């Protein structure tokens, strides 16, 4: 722990020395670089208002609010954001039209330095009050966030948050250290990966992308399959109950379903009914519902999911990737079909399942369907 403390203090002090500029020179430089501005109202308890660089507060604080963003100046705004083309370079916080805090962003390849001047340090020749460092991986995911408070010519305290990612979740390890007392604290937090769903994209476009929906559904699918205790599974079912209820389940071999083309083997109503939802929490449901509502003009939001071509395209892509990545094969120790059902056994469901699966793999299902369902 002591080695880590010393490394962080050394890193923060190096940033302090490299960016030890007075407020006025920094401000004038960044104003000259600005090509457009945004404004926000509300979110005054957040360091940066509408925008965020470390998601910790967003995830931990239950009543977290960003406020509302505007592309034009409004009366009584709380924050002003300056951009150089697409890059956010300066954030100013106001209280009754008086600037109280200013932050300057320096973008490097995989790093972002944020140099802050707080209320009492906004004088002409004042020096920085706080420093922040964001380090990203090659997927542009935050790996480390470091915050340092400056007192005199030294870092008086700091907070470090380390981000670790798996296929289904991510963990934040938080370290805080106070130089004068030598007191440190450590805390760990774990979240499902779906909560990250392209927050930056939401801020810019205010829309939910197909990519975002795919990520939510695929991450949850993987998480559910990892929880299954598969012994002799032979098929996966995707159950579309309605436009907001999407579940997956799997079938196990038993004495009742050995006939290759039997109803007991291929009709989901005969399975063990241990399905789990791909929309695992309220956040997932809100994101998915918002995505559906975006398509109201094209009448997709009112269609059942088996008629929603955008949803079926996303579902098909997820299934294809899980097969190509050998994830399904690894869980079942063999290839198994993925069968979509909405309990309406019609030709469109058969065509969909034939499209999603290798013909040989789904031969038992298709023959049962042809021999039993079409004859009804």
C-alpha positions as a printed NumPy array, in Angstrom:
array([[  0.   ,   0.   ,   0.   ],
       [  2.847,   2.404,   0.858],
       [  4.464,   1.835,  -2.533],
       [  1.158,   2.61 ,  -4.21 ],
       [  0.777,   5.811,  -2.16 ],
       [  4.262,   7.01 ,  -3.086],
       [  3.725,   6.236,  -6.779],
       [  0.449,   8.158,  -6.852],
       [  1.902,  11.141,  -4.993],
       [  4.858,  11.206,  -7.373],
       [  2.544,  11.022, -10.387],
       [  0.285,  13.819,  -9.12 ],
       [  3.235,  16.036,  -8.226],
       [  4.672,  15.536, -11.705],
       [  1.361,  16.67 , -13.236],
       [  1.282,  19.63 , -10.837],
       [  4.741,  20.759, -11.961],
       [  3.949,  20.326, -15.675],
       [  0.659,  22.244, -15.493],
       [  1.513,  24.826, -12.844],
       [  0.061,  27.757, -14.803],
       [ -1.767,  30.782, -13.472],
       [ -5.515,  30.887, -14.012],
       [ -5.642,  33.809, -16.452],
       [ -3.127,  32.386, -18.933],
       [ -4.9  ,  29.011, -18.876],
       [ -8.302,  30.626, -19.316],
       [ -7.277,  32.853, -22.22 ],
       [ -5.628,  29.949, -24.033],
       [ -8.707,  27.738, -23.751],
       [-11.134,  30.499, -24.729],
       [ -9.108,  31.026, -27.919],
       [ -9.293,  27.299, -28.683],
       [-13.073,  27.098, -28.176],
       [-15.211,  26.446, -31.272],
       [-18.603,  25.937, -29.587],
       [-20.315,  25.999, -26.185],
       [-22.976,  24.093, -24.278],
       [-24.798,  25.057, -21.074],
       [-26.557,  23.08 , -18.363],
       [-28.905,  23.775, -15.502],
       [-29.14 ,  21.598, -12.4  ],
       [-26.737,  18.895, -11.256],
       [-24.952,  21.42 ,  -9.035],
       [-23.898,  18.746,  -6.545],
       [-21.785,  17.11 ,  -9.26 ],
       [-18.249,  18.302,  -9.849],
       [-18.764,  18.755, -13.6  ],
       [-22.536,  19.137, -13.793],
       [-23.982,  17.259, -16.767],
       [-20.75 ,  15.55 , -17.805],
       [-18.682,  13.038, -15.855],
       [-15.317,  11.367, -16.313],
       [-15.274,   9.013, -13.334],
       [-18.6  ,   7.153, -13.025],
       [-18.203,   6.467,  -9.31 ],
       [-20.562,   9.176,  -8.039],
       [-23.114,   8.361, -10.741],
       [-23.24 ,   4.752,  -9.607],
       [-23.027,   5.228,  -5.834],
       [-25.209,   8.265,  -5.158],
       [-28.842,   7.144,  -5.291],
       [-30.284,  10.607,  -6.025],
       [-27.632,  11.553,  -8.584],
       [-28.913,  14.111, -11.102],
       [-27.066,  15.483, -14.141],
       [-29.34 ,  18.408, -14.831],
       [-30.407,  19.383, -18.359],
       [-28.084,  20.211, -21.241],
       [-28.619,  23.003, -23.818],
       [-26.859,  23.832, -27.073],
       [-27.465,  27.551, -26.56 ],
       [-27.033,  29.978, -23.695],
       [-29.963,  30.063, -21.269],
       [-30.891,  32.289, -18.36 ],
       [-29.527,  31.165, -14.998],
       [-27.279,  28.377, -16.297],
       [-25.146,  26.553, -13.716],
       [-22.409,  25.242, -16.004],
       [-20.79 ,  26.382, -19.226],
       [-18.898,  23.855, -21.386],
       [-16.349,  24.814, -24.006],
       [-15.498,  22.475, -26.895],
       [-12.744,  22.437, -29.466],
       [-14.564,  20.671, -32.299],
       [-15.799,  17.46 , -30.599],
       [-13.493,  17.577, -27.552],
       [-14.637,  19.059, -24.265],
       [-11.782,  21.292, -23.111],
       [-13.148,  23.576, -20.36 ],
       [-15.895,  23.442, -17.731],
       [-16.998,  26.49 , -15.746],
       [-19.399,  26.375, -12.799],
       [-21.467,  29.428, -11.892],
       [-23.471,  30.553,  -8.86 ],
       [-25.868,  33.435,  -9.562],
       [-23.911,  34.333, -12.69 ],
       [-20.591,  34.369, -10.78 ],
       [-17.93 ,  31.877, -11.857],
       [-16.957,  29.74 ,  -8.845],
       [-14.96 ,  26.828, -10.316],
       [-13.097,  26.241, -13.573],
       [-11.595,  23.036, -14.982],
       [ -9.258,  22.703, -17.978],
       [ -8.986,  19.389, -19.835],
       [ -5.798,  18.245, -21.521],
       [ -6.33 ,  15.266, -23.867],
       [ -3.464,  12.856, -24.467],
       [ -3.59 ,   9.502, -26.3  ],
       [ -4.823,   7.272, -23.475],
       [ -4.933,   9.882, -20.716],
       [ -6.876,  12.943, -19.732],
       [ -5.533,  15.573, -17.311],
       [ -8.067,  17.841, -15.594],
       [ -6.63 ,  20.932, -13.919],
       [ -9.029,  22.675, -11.544],
       [ -9.118,  26.193, -10.098],
       [-11.62 ,  26.495,  -7.259],
       [-13.49 ,  29.546,  -5.932],
       [-10.78 ,  31.256,  -3.895],
       [ -8.173,  30.503,  -6.561],
       [ -9.812,  32.247,  -9.525],
       [ -7.661,  35.344,  -9.144],
       [ -5.436,  36.523, -11.965],
       [ -2.225,  34.829, -10.838],
       [ -3.685,  31.916,  -8.852],
       [ -2.364,  28.378,  -9.226],
       [ -4.34 ,  25.089,  -9.585],
       [ -6.338,  23.816,  -6.592],
       [ -6.985,  20.215,  -7.737],
       [ -5.652,  17.751, -10.293],
       [ -7.361,  14.775, -11.879],
       [ -6.021,  12.022, -14.094],
       [ -8.051,   9.582, -16.2  ],
       [ -6.299,   6.615, -17.833],
       [ -8.118,   4.575, -20.511],
       [ -7.497,   1.219, -22.2  ],
       [ -7.523,   0.576, -25.966],
       [-11.325,   0.18 , -25.824],
       [-11.634,   3.677, -24.339],
       [-12.744,   2.252, -20.984],
       [-11.676,   4.042, -17.826],
       [ -9.003,   2.034, -16.002],
       [ -7.804,   4.527, -13.399],
       [ -9.089,   7.781, -11.956],
       [ -6.818,   9.802,  -9.687],
       [ -7.811,  12.963,  -7.81 ],
       [ -5.359,  15.114,  -5.889],
       [ -5.949,  18.164,  -3.706],
       [ -3.158,  20.764,  -3.625],
       [ -2.06 ,  22.61 ,  -0.517],
       [  0.843,  24.989,  -1.003],
       [  3.468,  23.203,  -3.039],
       [  2.4  ,  19.637,  -2.297],
       [ -0.438,  17.145,  -2.785],
       [ -2.291,  17.115,   0.538],
       [ -4.737,  14.279,  -0.208],
       [ -5.804,  12.04 ,  -3.05 ],
       [ -8.392,   9.506,  -4.133],
       [ -7.656,   6.667,  -6.532],
       [-10.217,   4.449,  -8.229],
       [ -9.148,   1.406, -10.225],
       [-11.576,  -0.149, -12.716],
       [-11.44 ,  -3.859, -13.569],
       [-13.679,  -5.417, -16.232],
       [-14.914,  -8.943, -16.926],
       [-17.408, -10.11 , -19.547],
       [-20.397,  -9.474, -17.304],
       [-19.387,  -7.001, -14.598],
       [-16.833,  -4.45 , -13.508],
       [-15.31 ,  -3.658, -10.141],
       [-14.169,  -0.342,  -8.7  ],
       [-11.467,  -0.383,  -6.027],
       [-11.312,   2.949,  -4.226],
       [ -8.285,   4.14 ,  -2.25 ],
       [ -8.198,   7.428,  -0.369],
       [ -5.133,   8.883,   1.356],
       [ -4.588,  12.02 ,   3.465],
       [ -0.971,  13.183,   3.474],
       [ -0.984,  15.075,   6.781],
       [ -2.532,  12.303,   8.89 ],
       [ -1.262,   9.337,   6.885],
       [ -4.764,   7.81 ,   7.113],
       [ -5.926,   5.689,   4.186],
       [ -9.158,   3.845,   3.331],
       [ -9.985,   1.061,   0.851],
       [-13.417,   0.115,  -0.528],
       [-14.59 ,  -2.286,  -3.274],
       [-17.745,  -2.038,  -5.404],
       [-19.06 ,  -4.382,  -8.124],
       [-21.621,  -3.54 , -10.831],
       [-23.122,  -5.368, -13.823],
       [-21.428,  -4.312, -17.026],
       [-24.754,  -3.27 , -18.55 ],
       [-24.856,  -0.084, -16.428],
       [-22.052,   1.35 , -18.55 ],
       [-24.142,   1.282, -21.754],
       [-22.407,   3.986, -23.738],
       [-23.145,   6.835, -21.324],
       [-21.046,   9.169, -23.401],
       [-23.15 ,   8.393, -26.455],
       [-26.346,   9.108, -24.526],
       [-24.971,  12.512, -23.515],
       [-24.159,  13.478, -27.084],
       [-27.085,  12.017, -29.048],
       [-29.816,  11.681, -26.415],
       [-30.71 ,   8.436, -28.249],
       [-30.345,   4.75 , -27.476],
       [-28.35 ,   3.051, -30.205],
       [-28.799,  -0.478, -31.531],
       [-25.256,  -1.123, -30.335],
       [-26.242,  -0.193, -26.791],
       [-29.255,  -2.544, -26.813],
       [-27.126,  -5.354, -28.176],
       [-24.594,  -4.843, -25.424],
       [-27.232,  -4.94 , -22.662],
       [-28.855,  -8.12 , -24.012],
       [-25.598,  -9.926, -24.789],
       [-23.94 ,  -9.119, -21.457],
       [-27.009, -10.327, -19.559],
       [-27.268, -13.443, -21.745],
       [-23.68 , -14.364, -20.895],
       [-24.242, -13.708, -17.191],
       [-27.343, -15.944, -17.134],
       [-25.652, -18.791, -18.991],
       [-22.725, -18.689, -16.59 ],
       [-25.196, -19.282, -13.756],
       [-26.725, -22.375, -15.362],
       [-25.834, -25.793, -13.941],
       [-25.94 , -27.626, -17.27 ],
       [-25.655, -31.421, -17.106],
       [-27.061, -32.801, -20.347],
       [-28.569, -29.76 , -22.024],
       [-29.598, -29.995, -25.661],
       [-31.237, -26.658, -26.574],
       [-31.64 , -22.987, -25.616],
       [-34.926, -21.154, -25.883],
       [-35.437, -17.406, -26.272],
       [-38.952, -16.68 , -25.007],
       [-40.625, -13.507, -26.251],
       [-43.617, -13.117, -23.959],
       [-44.322,  -9.548, -25.038],
       [-42.431,  -6.437, -26.16 ],
       [-40.908,  -5.903, -22.678],
       [-40.394,  -9.504, -21.477],
       [-37.519, -11.396, -23.073],
       [-36.22 , -14.528, -21.336],
       [-33.834, -17.389, -22.003],
       [-33.899, -20.949, -20.726],
       [-32.401, -24.326, -21.612],
       [-33.638, -27.919, -21.916],
       [-32.132, -30.965, -20.198],
       [-32.34 , -34.557, -21.39 ],
       [-34.713, -36.77 , -19.367],
       [-36.806, -39.895, -19.869],
       [-39.821, -37.965, -21.146],
       [-38.162, -36.171, -24.056],
       [-36.114, -38.855, -25.81 ],
       [-38.326, -39.158, -28.891],
       [-36.43 , -37.026, -31.464],
       [-39.468, -35.269, -32.972],
       [-41.709, -35.16 , -29.927],
       [-43.672, -32.291, -28.424],
       [-42.076, -33.036, -25.048],
       [-38.644, -32.425, -26.537],
       [-39.251, -29.269, -28.559],
       [-42.265, -27.437, -27.124],
       [-40.997, -25.027, -24.471],
       [-44.086, -25.524, -22.306],
       [-42.736, -29.013, -21.473],
       [-39.337, -27.732, -20.309],
       [-38.384, -27.101, -16.683],
       [-39.452, -23.424, -16.801],
       [-36.345, -21.911, -15.201],
       [-36.233, -18.92 , -17.52 ],
       [-34.443, -15.683, -16.624],
       [-34.989, -12.224, -18.076],
       [-32.521, -10.568, -20.45 ],
       [-33.753,  -7.248, -19.036],
       [-32.465,  -7.924, -15.555],
       [-33.239,  -4.69 , -13.752],
       [-35.173,  -1.434, -14.007],
       [-32.28 ,   0.275, -15.773],
       [-32.228,  -2.36 , -18.536],
       [-36.001,  -2.099, -18.957],
       [-35.931,   1.69 , -19.193],
       [-33.147,   1.602, -21.791],
       [-34.96 ,  -1.023, -23.868],
       [-38.302,   0.764, -23.62 ],
       [-36.674,   4.059, -24.641],
       [-35.145,   2.305, -27.647],
       [-38.544,   0.952, -28.681],
       [-40.15 ,   4.366, -28.272],
       [-37.556,   5.91 , -30.585],
       [-39.139,   3.89 , -33.394],
       [-42.698,   5.074, -32.87 ],
       [-42.775,   6.895, -36.211],
       [-41.973,   3.673, -38.056],
       [-44.587,   1.804, -35.989],
       [-41.981,  -0.597, -34.616],
       [-42.698,   0.19 , -30.981],
       [-46.2  ,  -1.271, -31.187],
       [-45.202,  -4.423, -33.003],
       [-44.507,  -7.708, -31.277],
       [-40.799,  -8.431, -31.103],
       [-41.106, -11.251, -33.652],
       [-42.221,  -8.586, -36.165],
       [-39.643,  -5.993, -35.13 ],
       [-36.922,  -6.329, -37.759],
       [-34.448,  -4.167, -35.834],
       [-34.796,  -6.317, -32.712],
       [-34.547,  -9.57 , -34.692],
       [-31.398,  -8.292, -36.379],
       [-29.839,  -7.563, -32.974],
       [-30.942, -10.959, -31.622],
       [-29.533, -12.743, -34.662],
       [-26.22 , -10.907, -34.269],
       [-25.962, -11.866, -30.575],
       [-26.637, -15.545, -31.285],
       [-24.147, -15.558, -34.153],
       [-21.424, -14.013, -31.979],
       [-22.052, -16.389, -29.058],
       [-21.633, -19.302, -31.467],
       [-18.578, -17.866, -33.216],
       [-16.969, -17.134, -29.849],
       [-17.707, -20.777, -28.86 ],
       [-19.432, -19.536, -25.71 ],
       [-22.495, -21.766, -26.172],
       [-20.351, -24.75 , -27.106],
       [-18.183, -24.241, -24.018],
       [-21.212, -24.112, -21.684],
       [-22.97 , -27.159, -23.197],
       [-19.816, -29.085, -24.206],
       [-21.35 , -29.274, -27.694],
       [-23.246, -27.209, -30.246],
       [-26.956, -26.798, -29.448],
       [-29.777, -24.984, -31.282],
       [-31.164, -21.656, -30.108],
       [-34.949, -21.66 , -30.566],
       [-37.099, -18.531, -30.415],
       [-40.679, -18.928, -29.229],
       [-43.592, -16.613, -28.562],
       [-46.042, -19.522, -28.014],
       [-47.618, -18.819, -31.428],
       [-46.42 , -21.708, -33.576],
       [-46.663, -20.194, -37.054],
       [-44.547, -20.239, -40.198],
       [-42.734, -17.022, -39.289],
       [-41.345, -18.617, -36.091],
       [-40.172, -21.676, -38.027],
       [-38.491, -19.509, -40.673],
       [-36.805, -17.426, -37.966],
       [-35.386, -20.476, -36.188],
       [-34.197, -21.999, -39.46 ],
       [-32.403, -18.733, -40.155],
       [-30.77 , -18.616, -36.717],
       [-29.47 , -22.2  , -36.697],
       [-27.558, -24.729, -38.705],
       [-30.137, -26.913, -40.541],
       [-28.707, -30.161, -39.211],
       [-28.595, -28.801, -35.651],
       [-32.27 , -27.871, -35.695],
       [-33.496, -30.861, -37.703],
       [-35.394, -32.405, -34.763],
       [-37.242, -29.153, -34.038],
       [-38.102, -28.449, -37.677],
       [-39.434, -31.986, -38.277],
       [-41.566, -31.8  , -35.114],
       [-42.898, -28.449, -36.287],
       [-43.639, -29.668, -39.817],
       [-45.254, -32.943, -38.714],
       [-47.242, -31.696, -35.728],
       [-47.832, -27.942, -35.844],
       [-48.605, -27.564, -39.541],
       [-51.039, -30.459, -39.392],
       [-53.148, -28.727, -36.735]])
